[in-house]
Amino acid sequence: MPQPRNTNLFSAAGAPATAYRRKHLAVLLDPDHLTVARCQEILALSHRHGVDFFFMGGSLISNPDQTSFVSYIKQHSSIPVILFPSSGLYIDAAADGLLLLSLISGRNPDFLIGQHVTAAPLLKSSGLALYSTGYLLIDSGRQTTASYMSGTTPIPHDKPSIAACTALAGQMLGLQHMYLDGGSGAMYPVSPAMIQAVRQAVDVPLIVGGGVNTAEKAEAAWKAGADVLVVGNHIEKQPQFISEVSAVKERFNVVLPQA
């Protein structure tokens, strides 16, 4: 029987854990908004511009074809596909790994540990690489699907100290990654001040997503300390944004040490 592998996300991109200060780009694919034609377009752009990961999932998945999209991507791409689950129901052994999210910014026990208990036997038999991740929802100017479905209040966007202490507690509990998320369709992204505060508080890899719809916002997030930047909603509307944000990533990686 295959066993889940608890590991560091960056080993999936062929880099050792010590290299995580290099910048990485993840494209979030929501099965509810994906067609084969759009998938082909995104794959072509992602190969051309050095996308590091595909995150597959969303807060509310009503499209039963998630499995077929994962399989399709695996047949046509070598870019790792990492599941971004909205619940314990969305497990697909065809993927390369799964973000094992614990919603540490909220107080809903179902998303803190409950869903994990239910999914544990399936995860054990899946053989998926598991990336234990402290998930922090950040206020982005409007209620998002993630905050509504989880029944939790996001961390106020102007309270970086709360985010920093929450992330630090998560690291002390053994979580190996932190994910600051403004949510799909965010009015504005996680602030550089909050990213910087969390980066100074923890030394685990830091993932940031939500509301990044310009090259300038991407640059600000990476400059503040994000290790992985996640773009999704804007790419659904303008796939060519992949080339813009990838160019920003490459500028950072030219000047950063290759350790």
N, C-alpha and C positions, 0 to 999 in steps of 0.2 A: 504494500500500500504506500502511495506517495505521502510524503510528509511536508507540511508547510515550512518554508524557510524564512525565519526572521532575519532581515538583512537591512543594509543601508540602500536607499533608493539609487544612489549614484553608481553602485556596482552594476546596475542594469544598463547603464550607458557605457560600460567598459572602463570606468574610472574607479580607482580605489577610494575608500571613504575619505582619505586624507586630502583628496583633490576637490572637495566640495566647494571651495571658495571660488572656483571657476563658475561662470554663470551658465545656466541651463534654461532652455525654453520648452515648455509643455503646451501642446494644443489640446484643449478640452473639447471633446466631441460628445454632444448630447444626442442619443439615439432618436429622441422625439423630433429633432430638427435636422435629421440627416437623411440624405438620399444617396443612391449609388453614384449618381453623377457628381454630386457635391463632394462625396467621399473621394472620388477619383481626382477631382481638382485639388482638394486639400493634400492628398498624398503626393501629387506631383510637386506642388509648391514646397511641401515639407522636406522632400528629398533634395530639392534644388537648394534649399536655404538652411539646411542643417538643424532641423527640429530634433530635439533630444528624446522627447517622450510624447506619446498620445495618452491622455487621461480619458477614459470612457465612462460616462455616467451623467447623472443629473439629479436634482432634488425630487423630481416627479417624473418617473419613466412609465409612459403608457404604451410605448411602442414595443411589441413583443419580439422585435427583430434585433435586439442588442447582440445576441449570440451570433447571428449571421454577420453583423457588421464587424465584430471582433475577428471572426474567422476570415472575412474578406480582407481586412487589413493585414492579418498575419500571412495571408497568401501573397500579398502584393507589396509588402514592406518589411524591412528589418528593424524599423524603429520600434522600441518596446511599447507594448500596450499595457497600461496600468489601470485597473478598474478603480473608479471613484464612486463607491457605492452609496446609494441613498438609504439602503436597508440591507439586512442580511439575505434578502431574496436575490440580490444581483451578484451572483458568483458564477464565473465562467472560467473553467479550467483551461480554455484555449488561450486566455490572456497570459501575459508574462508575470503579472503580479497584481497585488491589491493594496490600496491604501487602507489600512486597518484604523479607521478614524474613531477617535473618542472625543465627543463634543465637550471639551473641558471649559468652554466659555459659558455653557448653560448649566442648568440644574435639572435637566430631564434625564432620569436614570436610564430610560430606554436607549438613549443615544450615547450615554456615558459608558454603559456596560451591558444593558439588556439585550440589544440586538446581537452583541458579540457572543453572548451565552447561547443564543438560539443558533447562530451560524457556526459555532466552533466545530461541531462534527463535520460539517460540509467543508469548512476550510481545511481541516486536518486531512481529509481525503482528496482535496483538490490538488495538492502539491504546489499551489501558487506561492511565489515569494510574497511575504507579508511585510509591509512597511508600517510599523506602529507609529501613529501620527496623532499628535494633539491638534484638534481642529478648533479654531477660534473664529466665530462669526463676528464680523466688525460692522458696525452701523455704516451704511453707505447712502443715506439720504432717503431711502424708501424701504418698506418691508419687502423682503425677497422671499422666493419660494422656500429657500432653506430655513429661514427663521420661522416662517409660518408652519411648515410641515413638522419642524422639530419642536415647536411650541416654546421657543427660547428667545430671550431678549439679547440682541447683539451687544457687544461691548461698545460704549460710546466712542465715536471716531476721534474725539478730542481728549481721550483718557489713556494715553500711551502707558502710563504706569500700571493700570489695571491689566492691560494686555501683557506687559512684561512680567508681572508677578504671576499671572496665570500660566504663561509659557514656562517660567522657571519652575513652578510647582509641577507642571507636566513632565519636565525633564527630570526632576527629582524622583518622580514616580516611575521613571524608566522609559518614557516615550522617546523615540529616536529621531523624530522629525516634528516640526511645528508648521502649521498651515494657517496663515491669516487670510480669511476670505471675506470679501465684500459681498459676494453672491452674484449670481447671474443677473445682468441688467442693472448693475449698481449705478447710481447717479454719479458717484465719484469713487476713486480707488482708495485703498488703505493708504493713509498718509505716510509720507517719508518719516515723520517724527515717530510714528508708532512702529514702523519697520525697524528704525534705528534703535528704539528702546528695547524691542524684543531681541534684536541682534546682539545688543550689549549684555542682555540678561542670560542668554543661552548660547551654547556652543554646538548645538545640533543643527543640521541643515534646515534652512528656513524657506518655505514655499509661500508664495504670495499670489493671490488672484482676485479678480473682480474689478470691473470698471476701467481696465487698461485698454484704452482705445486710441491712443496716440503714441508716437515714438517718444515724445517728451515724458509721458507718464511712465513708460517702460524704463527709460533711463533713470528717472527719479527713484523708482522702486529698487532697481539694481544698485544704484549708487548708495542708497540707504542701508543695503545689506541683504537684500533678497538673494537667495542662491538659485531658486527655480522660480521663474515667472510663468504664470498660467494665463493664457488668453483663450477665449472661447466665443462669447456672445458676439463680439465685434467681427470675428472671423466668419461667423455664420452669414453676416451681411456683406463683408468685404474680405474675401479670402486673401487678396493681395497684401493685406496687412501683415501676413506672415513674413514677407520679404523685408518690410520696414523694421519690424521688431527684431528680426534675426540680425539685421545689419547693426543694430544697437548692441546686441549681445556680443557680436564678433569684435566690436571696438573695445569692449571691456576685456575680453579674453586675450586680446593682443597685448595688453599692458599688465595683466595680472600674472603672477608667478604660476608656473606649470606644475607646482609640487603635487 
